[in-house]
Amino acid sequence: MSNRTFQHLMIKMTMEINEKYFHNASAYSTKAVLAVNCITCHNGKAHPEAKF
């Protein structure tokens, strides 16, 4: 799998997580934005640390 394909899969995954778990976030608060993004797992690293 190419890096570009893998990157697209990661973006799709984060979009699906945000839609599934945070789609009603604005109903709870107008100041905070609840969502996951790349930094949530990667913390600035190319490969996220395994957390088992």
Rosetta silent file (secondary structure, phi, psi, omega in degrees, C-alpha in Angstrom):
SEQUENCE: MSNRTFQHLMIKMTMEINEKYFHNASAYSTKAVLAVNCITCHNGKAHPEAKF
SCORE:     score description
SCORE:     0.000 S_00000001
   1 L     0.000  134.031 -179.703    0.000    0.000    0.000 S_00000001
   2 L   -74.732  158.967  177.851    1.402    3.396   -0.910 S_00000001
   3 H   -59.217  -40.312 -178.846    1.910    6.137    1.673 S_00000001
   4 H   -63.340  -43.626  178.138   -0.691    8.279   -0.076 S_00000001
   5 H   -62.400  -43.782  179.555   -3.310    5.519    0.073 S_00000001
   6 H   -62.707  -40.401  178.180   -2.531    4.909    3.739 S_00000001
   7 H   -62.213  -40.880  178.937   -2.843    8.645    4.472 S_00000001
   8 H   -64.880  -38.130  177.132   -6.254    8.733    2.819 S_00000001
   9 H   -64.596  -39.311  178.428   -7.382    5.779    4.935 S_00000001
  10 H   -65.579  -42.015  177.997   -6.238    7.565    8.108 S_00000001
  11 H   -63.391  -43.675  178.535   -8.119   10.735    7.125 S_00000001
  12 H   -61.339  -41.810  179.441  -11.243    8.687    6.363 S_00000001
  13 H   -60.613  -46.506 -179.324  -10.920    6.935    9.737 S_00000001
  14 H   -65.254  -36.942  177.823  -10.726   10.231   11.664 S_00000001
  15 H   -64.562  -41.054  179.115  -13.707   11.615    9.747 S_00000001
  16 H   -66.427  -40.913  177.572  -15.748    8.499   10.575 S_00000001
  17 H   -62.350  -46.115 -179.635  -14.807    8.669   14.271 S_00000001
  18 H   -63.154  -40.194  179.327  -15.754   12.346   14.436 S_00000001
  19 H   -67.485  -41.973 -176.569  -19.074   11.723   12.696 S_00000001
  20 H   -70.550  -42.633 -171.774  -19.932    8.730   14.879 S_00000001
  21 H  -104.667  -21.959 -172.839  -18.949   10.134   18.271 S_00000001
  22 H  -125.105   17.170 -176.731  -18.896   13.920   17.981 S_00000001
  23 L   -66.767  -23.381  179.405  -21.608   14.876   15.470 S_00000001
  24 L  -106.048   19.944 -176.120  -23.749   16.503   18.194 S_00000001
  25 H   -59.231  -35.639 -177.571  -20.900   18.258   19.998 S_00000001
  26 H   -66.898  -22.001  178.564  -22.277   21.713   19.187 S_00000001
  27 H   -70.886  -24.019 -177.874  -25.469   20.899   21.089 S_00000001
  28 H   -92.841  -32.813 -175.951  -23.469   20.580   24.309 S_00000001
  29 L  -154.946  139.148  177.485  -21.091   23.512   24.040 S_00000001
  30 L   -96.871   -9.751 -177.020  -20.551   26.462   21.747 S_00000001
  31 L   -99.142  -34.644 -177.151  -17.003   27.145   22.964 S_00000001
  32 L  -100.524  140.938  175.928  -15.297   23.749   22.834 S_00000001
  33 L  -109.239  117.738  179.037  -14.862   21.688   19.705 S_00000001
  34 L   -95.762  121.761  178.255  -14.799   17.958   20.341 S_00000001
  35 L  -171.052  158.174  171.388  -13.011   15.967   17.664 S_00000001
  36 L  -102.580  153.767  175.041  -10.087   13.700   17.001 S_00000001
  37 L  -148.466 -171.119 -175.757   -7.371   14.533   14.518 S_00000001
  38 H   -57.323  -41.861 -175.457   -3.877   13.322   13.612 S_00000001
  39 H   -65.828  -23.259  179.736   -2.250   14.707   16.767 S_00000001
  40 H   -54.484  -41.684 -179.669   -4.647   12.679   18.940 S_00000001
  41 H  -105.226  -38.942 -172.028   -2.645    9.510   18.223 S_00000001
  42 H   -81.096  -31.519 -179.088    0.543   10.632   16.515 S_00000001
  43 L    49.071   42.682  177.239    1.662   13.473   18.821 S_00000001
  44 L    82.433    3.775 -179.186    3.961   14.835   16.114 S_00000001
  45 L  -105.544  149.991 -179.843    5.502   11.451   15.271 S_00000001
  46 L   -64.098  -35.999 -179.215    5.287    9.655   11.923 S_00000001
  47 L  -123.126  124.241 -178.344    4.179    6.429   13.624 S_00000001
  48 L   -66.942  151.574  177.866    1.914    6.500   16.683 S_00000001
  49 L   -72.825  134.428  178.638    3.037    4.743   19.829 S_00000001
  50 L   -68.459  130.026 -179.746    1.275    1.412   20.378 S_00000001
  51 L  -123.937   93.074 -178.846   -1.051    1.644   23.384 S_00000001
  52 L  -113.607    0.000    0.000   -2.201   -1.794   24.457 S_00000001
